[in-house]
Amino acid sequence: MVEQKCSVQTIPVHESSKVRWTLRSILKAQLPQLAWVAETDQSNGIITLVHGPRVEVHESFFVEGVWNGPFHLGEFGTTDCMFGSGGLLIENAVRFVPSAATTDHLYYDQAGDRVTVSNSLPLLLAHTQDRLDPHCRDYAAICHSILTGIHDYRRDIPTIKGKIRRLMYRNLEVSRDQVIELEKQMPPQFTTFTQYRDYLHAQYALIAANARDMARTWPLQIVSTQSRGYDSTAVNSLARASGIDKVFTVPTAKSKRSLAHHEEKDLPSDDGTEICASLGLPCFQINRRAFTENFDQEYLYYCALHHNQDANLMDIGNQLSTVSVLLTGVLGELWRPKADKVEWPCLNPDLRHGDLGGSGMGEWRLVVGLIHLPMPFIGARRRADIVEITESPEMNPWRLRTKYDRPIARRIAEEAGVPRHLFGQSKHGSVVLFPLPSIPFGKTLRREFFDYLVREKVMKRSTTWWWPLVRWVNSILQVSYLRRASGIYFVEGVLSKLTGTNFRFPLLWLKILDGALYCFCVNRTADRCNAALRLSPENLDGFNAQGTNT
């Protein structure tokens, strides 16, 4: 594909400054399909955008995302229902917009009068000729802080040259005079189930219409996931009226007795085929362990998160024919009742989250061509209202009064025609849990990682030889936490009572390696992005339009 440069609409800024904003777009076919980096020159009012081949670039905006409005208007900068990312020229500035879901982020660097923004940390580092610091021990804590919500997460990511700033949820506005983070608008208040359900349905219908809008250069397909749990069942019950092209289901749930490097038989079923049939949706099985056959893209997961849980959906990338919206039930925990103590600290608009599921796909999705839309995030900043609806008497007919009970999700699904016995009977999940600390599953990447640790003097070569034993010990300790029924768990309980503390046997190598794989994979990918930025189109080396490695 030939490199393209295209000047687009010029929009005036402050009349007194006599500076006109100009968006210059450069297509790089070697970059991940949906990746972009934009350098804003505040002095001259020039935004230089470098992007992958499936980023939509139009007269006054660029986007890899969907929102609740007509596509051609490009009005994703004023809504709380934007998923994906993009930027738009407004009256006197450029506004960069991240997803309303905390699973995806923007990153930016400010140096003098230049502000560089990207939806990919490795791409931003490549563009600014910076790298993460191999000797920084904060990366795991920084990643984990995503769970604390949009007010308290750690924004600064240390680098060799200084820092990069992570932007979650809020918009970033760059004018000639300032750089500010702006709140998205709040959703309306909800007082009844019908009001909340109708809001979800109406906003998603607008989003689906936006995804399929023929004003797009590449109209999007819509795909989804289906398990036997509450969240995906409610999501698909709401979304089916607007059409879903494919629904993917994982036949078996994760093990509670072993981690990802051990294959198990007779695992519980998590197959959502019957649920899809009741909703009239096309269902396709995917292999949650496809990574055992080919894990060439493993590094992409660790570019987004220090602990990878999301490889269970990797096989979806093999089933796509075009860029697609992926519906998930991430944040479905907001449909829990108050009896679940996990919710107590979360009854606020901070978008706090109980686990990191879904957050490991941020870089992978850019390569395979997915826009992640976790539907529970629609209206989620009214979480306190939603939980009050869950607790209201009107929900009693849909309350099972079990440990796994989500009346709102159950009512949505049952009123859509899903039989009660098919879903929400027990909690399984299909995420892939690897041993800690995170060390590559794939042999080639693991060898590169150990070489990196030795080269950076993080670990001696002789120490890396102990890895099989370390994995064995740590797996036993981790599984004891999962099962809550083992000799180790019992001993920890006794020692906790004797010491008056919450005693846990420490995982080996965790203190020195937690976050190290994240740093390695981000820097490794930044090097590949740097090559893609510099190479001419006829010398492809790195990413191609299908997101595979060459």
C-alpha positions as CSV (number, residue, x, y, z in Angstrom):
1,M,0.0,0.0,0.0
2,V,1.4,3.4,-1.0
3,E,2.0,5.9,1.8
4,Q,-0.6,8.7,1.6
5,K,-0.6,12.3,2.7
6,C,-3.9,14.1,2.7
7,S,-4.6,17.6,4.0
8,V,-8.1,18.1,5.4
9,Q,-10.3,20.8,6.6
10,T,-8.6,23.9,8.1
11,I,-10.4,25.4,11.1
12,P,-9.6,28.8,12.7
13,V,-8.5,29.1,16.3
14,H,-8.5,32.3,18.3
15,E,-8.9,35.1,15.8
16,S,-6.3,37.2,17.6
17,S,-3.7,34.5,17.1
18,K,-4.2,34.2,13.4
19,V,-3.3,30.5,13.6
20,R,-5.3,28.0,11.7
21,W,-5.5,24.4,12.7
22,T,-4.6,21.9,10.1
23,L,-4.9,18.1,10.2
24,R,-2.3,16.3,8.1
25,S,-2.8,12.5,7.7
26,I,-0.2,10.0,6.9
27,L,-1.2,6.3,6.3
28,K,1.4,3.7,7.3
29,A,0.2,0.3,6.1
30,Q,2.8,-1.4,8.4
31,L,1.2,-0.2,11.6
32,P,-1.5,-2.2,13.4
33,Q,-4.9,-1.7,11.6
34,L,-6.4,0.6,14.2
35,A,-3.3,2.3,15.7
36,W,-2.7,6.0,15.5
37,V,-0.4,8.7,16.9
38,A,-1.0,12.4,16.5
39,E,1.6,15.2,17.1
40,T,0.1,18.6,17.8
41,D,2.2,21.7,17.2
42,Q,0.5,24.3,19.4
43,S,2.5,27.2,17.9
44,N,1.6,26.6,14.3
45,G,-1.8,24.8,14.8
46,I,-0.7,21.7,12.9
47,I,-1.8,18.2,13.9
48,T,0.2,15.4,12.1
49,L,-1.6,12.1,12.3
50,V,0.2,8.8,11.5
51,H,-2.2,5.9,11.4
52,G,-2.9,2.3,10.5
53,P,-4.9,1.3,7.4
54,R,-8.3,1.0,9.1
55,V,-8.4,4.2,11.0
56,E,-11.2,6.4,9.5
57,V,-9.9,9.8,8.6
58,H,-12.5,12.3,7.5
59,E,-12.7,16.0,7.0
60,S,-12.7,17.2,10.6
61,F,-12.1,14.0,12.6
62,F,-10.3,10.7,12.7
63,V,-11.6,7.7,14.6
64,E,-11.4,4.0,15.3
65,G,-14.5,3.7,17.3
66,V,-18.3,3.8,17.6
67,W,-20.7,6.2,19.4
68,N,-24.4,7.0,19.8
69,G,-24.8,9.3,16.8
70,P,-24.6,9.6,13.0
71,F,-21.1,8.8,11.8
72,H,-20.7,11.6,9.3
73,L,-21.2,14.3,12.1
74,G,-18.3,13.0,14.1
75,E,-19.8,14.1,17.4
76,F,-18.0,11.6,19.6
77,G,-16.4,14.4,21.7
78,T,-19.5,15.3,23.6
79,T,-20.9,11.9,24.5
80,D,-20.4,9.4,27.3
81,C,-21.2,6.5,24.9
82,M,-17.9,6.5,22.8
83,F,-16.0,3.2,22.5
84,G,-12.7,3.0,20.8
85,S,-10.8,6.3,20.3
86,G,-10.3,9.3,18.0
87,G,-9.7,13.0,17.7
88,L,-11.7,15.9,16.2
89,L,-11.1,19.5,15.3
90,I,-13.4,21.8,17.2
91,E,-13.7,25.6,17.1
92,N,-10.4,26.5,18.7
93,A,-8.7,23.2,19.6
94,V,-8.3,19.5,18.9
95,R,-10.1,17.1,21.2
96,F,-8.7,13.6,21.7
97,V,-11.3,11.1,23.0
98,P,-10.7,7.8,24.7
99,S,-13.2,5.0,25.3
100,A,-15.9,5.3,27.9
101,A,-14.7,1.9,29.1
102,T,-11.7,1.7,31.4
103,T,-10.4,-1.3,29.4
104,D,-8.8,1.1,26.8
105,H,-6.7,4.2,27.2
106,L,-5.0,7.0,25.5
107,Y,-1.3,8.0,26.2
108,Y,0.2,11.4,25.7
109,D,3.5,13.2,26.0
110,Q,4.0,17.0,26.3
111,A,7.3,18.5,25.4
112,G,7.4,22.3,24.9
113,D,4.7,23.3,22.5
114,R,4.3,19.8,21.1
115,V,1.7,17.4,22.5
116,T,1.8,13.8,21.1
117,V,-1.2,11.5,21.7
118,S,-1.7,7.9,20.8
119,N,-4.1,5.0,21.4
120,S,-1.0,2.7,21.7
121,L,1.8,3.1,24.3
122,P,4.4,1.3,22.2
123,L,3.6,3.5,19.2
124,L,3.8,6.7,21.3
125,L,7.2,5.6,22.7
126,A,8.4,4.8,19.2
127,H,7.3,8.2,17.9
128,T,8.9,10.1,20.8
129,Q,12.0,7.9,20.7
130,D,11.5,6.9,24.3
131,R,11.3,3.5,26.2
132,L,10.1,2.1,29.5
133,D,12.7,1.8,32.2
134,P,13.8,-1.9,32.7
135,H,14.8,-1.1,36.3
136,C,11.5,0.5,37.3
137,R,9.5,-1.6,39.7
138,D,6.3,0.4,39.6
139,Y,4.8,-0.9,36.3
140,A,2.7,-3.6,37.9
141,A,1.2,-1.2,40.5
142,I,0.5,1.3,37.8
143,C,-1.3,-1.2,35.7
144,H,-3.2,-2.6,38.7
145,S,-4.3,1.0,39.7
146,I,-6.8,0.8,36.8
147,L,-9.1,-0.9,39.3
148,T,-9.3,2.2,41.5
149,G,-11.4,4.1,38.9
150,I,-11.1,7.2,36.9
151,H,-10.2,9.5,39.8
152,D,-7.5,7.5,41.6
153,Y,-5.6,5.5,39.0
154,R,-1.9,6.3,38.5
155,R,-1.6,8.5,35.4
156,D,2.2,8.7,35.0
157,I,4.2,5.9,33.5
158,P,7.9,6.3,34.1
159,T,10.2,6.1,31.0
160,I,13.9,6.5,30.3
161,K,13.4,10.2,29.3
162,G,10.9,11.0,32.0
163,K,7.2,9.9,31.8
164,I,4.2,9.2,29.6
165,R,0.8,10.1,30.9
166,R,-2.0,7.6,30.7
167,L,-5.5,9.0,30.0
168,M,-8.5,6.9,31.1
169,Y,-12.1,7.9,30.3
170,R,-11.6,11.7,30.2
171,N,-11.1,13.7,27.0
172,L,-8.0,15.6,26.3
173,E,-8.3,19.1,24.7
174,V,-5.2,20.8,23.2
175,S,-5.5,24.4,22.2
176,R,-2.8,27.0,21.4
177,D,-2.8,28.1,25.0
178,Q,-3.4,25.0,27.1
179,V,-3.7,21.2,27.5
180,I,-6.6,20.1,29.7
181,E,-8.4,16.9,30.6
182,L,-12.2,17.2,30.3
183,E,-15.0,15.2,31.9
184,K,-17.4,13.3,29.7
185,Q,-21.1,14.1,30.2
186,M,-22.9,12.2,32.9
187,P,-25.7,9.8,31.9
188,P,-29.2,10.5,33.2
189,Q,-30.3,9.3,36.6
190,F,-32.2,6.0,36.8
191,T,-35.0,5.3,39.2
192,T,-36.7,2.2,37.7
193,F,-35.6,-0.9,35.9
194,T,-37.6,0.1,32.8
195,Q,-35.9,3.4,32.6
196,Y,-32.5,1.9,32.9
197,R,-33.2,-1.0,30.4
198,D,-34.7,1.4,27.9
199,Y,-31.6,3.6,28.1
200,L,-29.3,0.7,27.5
201,H,-31.4,-0.4,24.5
202,A,-31.8,3.0,23.0
203,Q,-28.1,4.0,23.3
204,Y,-26.9,0.7,21.9
205,A,-29.3,0.9,19.0
206,L,-27.7,4.3,18.1
207,I,-24.2,2.8,18.5
208,A,-25.1,-0.2,16.2
209,A,-26.5,2.2,13.6
210,N,-23.2,4.1,13.8
211,A,-21.2,1.0,13.3
212,R,-23.0,0.0,10.2
213,D,-23.3,3.6,8.8
214,M,-22.6,3.7,5.1
215,A,-20.8,7.0,5.6
216,R,-17.9,4.9,6.9
217,T,-15.2,3.9,4.5
218,W,-15.3,0.5,6.2
219,P,-18.7,-0.3,7.8
220,L,-18.2,-2.5,10.8
221,Q,-19.5,-5.9,11.7
222,I,-20.8,-6.6,15.2
223,V,-19.7,-9.7,17.0
224,S,-20.2,-10.8,20.6
225,T,-19.5,-13.5,23.2
226,Q,-21.8,-15.8,25.0
227,S,-21.3,-17.9,28.1
228,R,-23.7,-19.4,30.6
229,G,-23.3,-16.5,32.9
230,Y,-25.4,-13.4,33.5
231,D,-23.4,-10.7,31.8
232,S,-23.1,-11.9,28.2
233,T,-26.6,-13.2,28.3
234,A,-28.0,-9.8,29.2
235,V,-25.7,-8.0,26.7
236,N,-26.9,-10.2,23.8
237,S,-30.6,-10.0,24.9
238,L,-30.3,-6.2,24.6
239,A,-28.2,-6.2,21.4
240,R,-30.1,-8.7,19.3
241,A,-32.8,-6.3,18.1
242,S,-30.1,-4.3,16.4
243,G,-28.4,-7.3,14.8
244,I,-25.3,-9.3,15.7
245,D,-23.3,-10.9,12.9
246,K,-21.6,-13.6,15.0
247,V,-21.6,-14.8,18.6
248,F,-18.6,-16.7,19.9
249,T,-18.9,-19.2,22.8
250,V,-16.2,-21.1,24.7
251,P,-17.4,-24.6,25.3
252,T,-15.5,-25.2,28.6
253,A,-14.9,-23.0,31.6
254,K,-11.6,-22.4,33.3
255,S,-10.2,-24.9,35.7
256,K,-10.3,-24.3,39.5
257,R,-7.6,-26.9,40.0
258,S,-4.8,-25.9,37.7
259,L,-3.4,-23.0,35.6
260,A,-3.1,-22.5,31.9
261,H,0.1,-24.6,31.3
262,H,-1.8,-27.7,32.4
263,E,-4.5,-29.2,30.2
264,E,-7.5,-30.7,32.0
265,K,-10.3,-33.0,31.0
266,D,-13.9,-33.0,32.2
267,L,-14.1,-29.2,32.8
268,P,-17.5,-27.7,33.4
269,S,-19.5,-26.5,30.4
270,D,-19.7,-22.8,29.7
271,D,-21.3,-23.3,26.2
272,G,-23.8,-20.6,25.3
273,T,-25.1,-22.3,22.2
274,E,-28.6,-23.0,23.7
275,I,-28.9,-19.4,24.9
276,C,-28.0,-18.1,21.4
277,A,-30.6,-20.4,20.0
278,S,-33.3,-19.0,22.3
279,L,-32.3,-15.5,21.1
280,G,-32.1,-16.5,17.4
281,L,-28.4,-15.6,17.2
282,P,-25.7,-17.3,15.1
283,C,-23.3,-19.1,17.5
284,F,-19.8,-20.3,16.8
285,Q,-17.5,-22.2,19.1
286,I,-13.9,-20.9,19.7
287,N,-11.0,-22.6,21.4
288,R,-10.1,-20.9,24.6
289,R,-6.7,-22.7,24.5
290,A,-5.8,-21.7,20.9
291,F,-2.7,-20.1,22.4
292,T,-1.2,-23.6,22.9
293,E,-1.2,-24.0,19.1
294,N,0.1,-20.6,18.1
295,F,0.9,-17.7,20.5
296,D,2.8,-15.4,18.1
297,Q,0.7,-12.5,19.4
298,E,1.5,-13.2,23.1
299,Y,3.6,-10.1,23.4
300,L,0.6,-7.9,22.5
301,Y,-1.3,-8.9,25.6
302,Y,1.5,-7.9,27.9
303,C,1.9,-4.6,26.1
304,A,-1.5,-3.7,27.7
305,L,-1.3,-5.3,31.1
306,H,1.3,-6.8,33.4
307,H,-0.9,-10.0,34.0
308,N,-2.6,-11.5,31.0
309,Q,-6.0,-13.1,31.5
310,D,-7.6,-12.4,28.1
311,A,-6.0,-15.0,25.8
312,N,-9.3,-17.0,26.0
313,L,-10.7,-14.8,23.3
314,M,-7.6,-14.9,21.0
315,D,-9.3,-17.3,18.6
316,I,-11.9,-14.6,17.7
317,G,-9.1,-12.8,15.7
318,N,-9.0,-15.8,13.4
319,Q,-12.7,-15.6,12.7
320,L,-12.9,-12.0,11.5
321,S,-13.3,-10.9,7.9
322,T,-13.3,-7.2,8.6
323,V,-12.9,-4.6,11.4
324,S,-15.6,-5.4,14.0
325,V,-17.2,-4.2,17.2
326,L,-16.8,-6.8,20.0
327,L,-19.5,-6.8,22.6
328,T,-18.6,-8.1,26.0
329,G,-20.1,-8.1,29.6
330,V,-17.0,-6.6,31.2
331,L,-18.1,-4.6,34.3
332,G,-21.2,-6.8,34.7
333,E,-20.4,-6.8,38.4
334,L,-22.4,-3.5,38.6
335,W,-25.5,-5.7,38.5
336,R,-24.6,-7.4,41.7
337,P,-26.7,-6.9,44.9
338,K,-25.5,-5.1,48.0
339,A,-25.2,-8.4,49.7
340,D,-22.1,-8.9,47.6
341,K,-19.5,-6.9,49.6
342,V,-17.4,-6.4,46.6
343,E,-19.9,-3.7,45.6
344,W,-19.7,-1.7,48.8
345,P,-16.7,0.5,47.8
346,C,-18.0,0.9,44.3
347,L,-21.3,2.6,44.7
348,N,-20.0,5.8,43.1
349,P,-19.4,7.2,39.7
350,D,-15.6,6.4,39.7
351,L,-16.0,3.3,37.4
352,R,-14.0,1.1,39.9
353,H,-13.6,-2.5,38.8
354,G,-13.3,-5.7,40.7
355,D,-10.8,-7.4,38.3
356,L,-8.6,-6.7,35.3
357,G,-10.6,-8.9,32.8
358,G,-10.9,-7.3,29.4
359,S,-8.0,-4.9,30.1
360,G,-5.4,-7.1,28.4
361,M,-6.8,-6.7,24.9
362,G,-5.9,-3.0,24.4
363,E,-2.9,-3.6,22.0
364,W,-4.1,-6.9,20.5
365,R,-7.4,-5.4,19.4
366,L,-5.6,-2.7,17.4
367,V,-3.7,-5.4,15.4
368,V,-6.6,-7.8,14.7
369,G,-9.2,-5.0,14.1
370,L,-11.6,-5.0,17.0
371,I,-13.4,-2.1,18.8
372,H,-14.1,-3.3,22.3
373,L,-17.6,-2.4,23.6
374,P,-18.3,-3.7,27.1
375,M,-22.0,-2.8,27.2
376,P,-22.3,-2.5,31.1
377,F,-20.2,0.6,30.8
378,I,-23.2,2.4,29.2
379,G,-24.7,4.5,31.9
380,A,-22.3,2.9,34.5
381,R,-21.4,6.2,36.2
382,R,-24.9,6.0,37.7
383,R,-23.8,2.8,39.5
384,A,-25.5,3.8,42.8
385,D,-28.8,4.1,41.0
386,I,-28.3,0.8,39.3
387,V,-27.6,-1.0,42.6
388,E,-30.7,0.6,44.2
389,I,-32.8,-0.7,41.3
390,T,-31.3,-4.2,42.0
391,E,-32.4,-3.9,45.6
392,S,-35.9,-2.6,44.8
393,P,-39.0,-4.7,45.4
394,E,-39.9,-4.6,41.7
395,M,-37.0,-7.0,41.1
396,N,-38.1,-9.7,43.5
397,P,-39.5,-12.0,40.8
398,W,-36.0,-12.1,39.3
399,R,-34.1,-12.6,42.5
400,L,-32.8,-16.1,43.1
401,R,-31.2,-15.3,46.5
402,T,-28.1,-17.3,45.8
403,K,-24.5,-16.3,45.9
404,Y,-24.6,-15.8,42.2
405,D,-27.6,-13.5,41.8
406,R,-28.0,-10.6,39.4
407,P,-31.7,-9.6,39.1
408,I,-31.3,-6.9,36.5
409,A,-29.4,-9.1,34.1
410,R,-31.9,-12.0,34.7
411,R,-34.9,-9.8,34.0
412,I,-33.4,-8.4,30.8
413,A,-32.7,-12.0,29.5
414,E,-35.9,-13.7,30.7
415,E,-38.0,-10.9,29.2
416,A,-36.1,-11.5,25.9
417,G,-37.1,-15.1,26.0
418,V,-34.1,-16.9,27.6
419,P,-35.3,-19.7,29.8
420,R,-34.4,-19.3,33.5
421,H,-32.5,-22.6,33.8
422,L,-30.1,-21.9,30.9
423,F,-28.0,-19.2,32.5
424,G,-26.8,-17.7,35.8
425,Q,-27.0,-20.9,37.8
426,S,-23.3,-20.9,38.7
427,K,-20.3,-18.8,38.0
428,H,-17.6,-20.3,35.8
429,G,-15.6,-17.9,33.5
430,S,-13.2,-18.8,30.8
431,V,-10.3,-16.4,31.3
432,V,-6.8,-17.9,31.0
433,L,-4.8,-17.8,34.2
434,F,-1.0,-18.1,33.8
435,P,1.4,-18.7,36.7
436,L,2.9,-15.6,38.4
437,P,5.1,-13.7,37.9
438,S,4.2,-13.3,34.3
439,I,6.7,-15.2,32.1
440,P,6.0,-15.9,28.4
441,F,4.2,-19.1,27.6
442,G,5.8,-19.3,24.1
443,K,9.3,-20.7,24.1
444,T,10.8,-18.1,21.6
445,L,9.4,-15.1,23.5
446,R,10.4,-16.6,26.8
447,R,14.0,-17.1,25.6
448,E,14.0,-13.4,24.4
449,F,12.6,-12.3,27.8
450,F,15.3,-14.2,29.8
451,D,18.0,-12.8,27.5
452,Y,16.6,-9.3,28.2
453,L,16.6,-9.9,32.0
454,V,20.2,-11.0,31.9
455,R,21.2,-8.1,29.6
456,E,19.6,-5.5,31.8
457,K,21.2,-7.1,34.9
458,V,17.7,-7.8,36.4
459,M,18.6,-11.5,36.8
460,K,21.6,-13.7,36.5
461,R,21.7,-16.3,33.7
462,S,22.1,-19.1,36.2
463,T,19.0,-17.9,38.1
464,T,16.8,-18.2,35.0
465,W,17.5,-21.9,34.9
466,W,15.4,-22.3,38.0
467,W,12.3,-21.2,36.1
468,P,10.6,-24.7,35.8
469,L,10.9,-25.2,39.6
470,V,9.6,-21.6,40.3
471,R,6.6,-22.2,38.1
472,W,5.8,-25.5,39.8
473,V,6.0,-23.9,43.3
474,N,4.1,-20.8,42.4
475,S,1.4,-22.8,40.6
476,I,0.8,-24.8,43.7
477,L,0.5,-21.6,45.7
478,Q,-1.8,-19.9,43.2
479,V,-4.1,-22.9,42.9
480,S,-4.5,-23.1,46.6
481,Y,-5.9,-19.5,46.4
482,L,-8.3,-20.6,43.7
483,R,-9.5,-23.8,45.4
484,R,-9.7,-22.4,48.9
485,A,-9.3,-26.1,50.0
486,S,-5.8,-27.5,50.3
487,G,-3.2,-28.2,52.9
488,I,-1.4,-24.9,52.0
489,Y,-4.5,-22.9,52.4
490,F,-5.2,-24.6,55.7
491,V,-1.7,-23.8,57.0
492,E,-2.0,-20.2,55.9
493,G,-5.2,-19.9,57.8
494,V,-3.6,-21.3,61.0
495,L,-0.6,-19.0,60.7
496,S,-3.0,-16.0,60.0
497,K,-4.7,-16.7,63.3
498,L,-1.4,-17.2,65.2
499,T,0.2,-14.0,63.8
500,G,-2.9,-11.9,63.7
501,T,-2.2,-11.1,60.0
502,N,-3.5,-12.2,56.6
503,F,-0.6,-14.6,56.1
504,R,0.2,-15.9,52.6
505,F,3.3,-17.8,51.4
506,P,5.0,-15.4,49.0
507,L,5.3,-16.3,45.3
508,L,8.8,-16.8,44.2
509,W,10.4,-14.1,41.9
510,L,7.3,-12.0,42.2
511,K,9.0,-9.1,43.9
512,I,11.7,-8.7,41.2
513,L,9.8,-9.7,38.1
514,D,6.2,-8.3,38.7
515,G,5.8,-5.9,35.8
516,A,9.1,-6.9,34.0
517,L,7.3,-8.7,31.2
518,Y,5.1,-5.6,30.6
519,C,8.2,-3.4,30.3
520,F,9.9,-5.9,27.9
521,C,6.9,-6.4,25.6
522,V,6.1,-2.6,25.4
523,N,9.8,-1.8,24.5
524,R,9.9,-4.8,22.1
525,T,6.8,-3.6,20.3
526,A,8.0,0.0,20.4
527,D,11.0,-1.1,18.4
528,R,8.8,-2.8,15.8
529,C,6.6,0.3,15.6
530,N,9.7,2.4,15.1
531,A,10.7,0.2,12.2
532,A,7.2,0.5,10.8
533,L,7.3,4.3,11.0
534,R,10.6,4.4,9.2
535,L,10.3,1.7,6.5
536,S,9.0,2.3,3.1
537,P,5.8,0.4,2.2
538,E,7.7,-2.0,-0.1
539,N,9.8,-3.2,2.8
540,L,7.1,-4.5,5.1
541,D,8.6,-5.8,8.4
542,G,6.5,-5.9,11.5
543,F,2.7,-5.7,11.3
544,N,0.7,-6.2,8.2
545,A,-3.0,-5.3,7.7
546,Q,-4.1,-8.7,9.0
547,G,-2.2,-8.2,12.2
548,T,0.2,-11.1,11.8
549,N,4.0,-11.1,12.2
550,T,6.1,-11.4,9.1
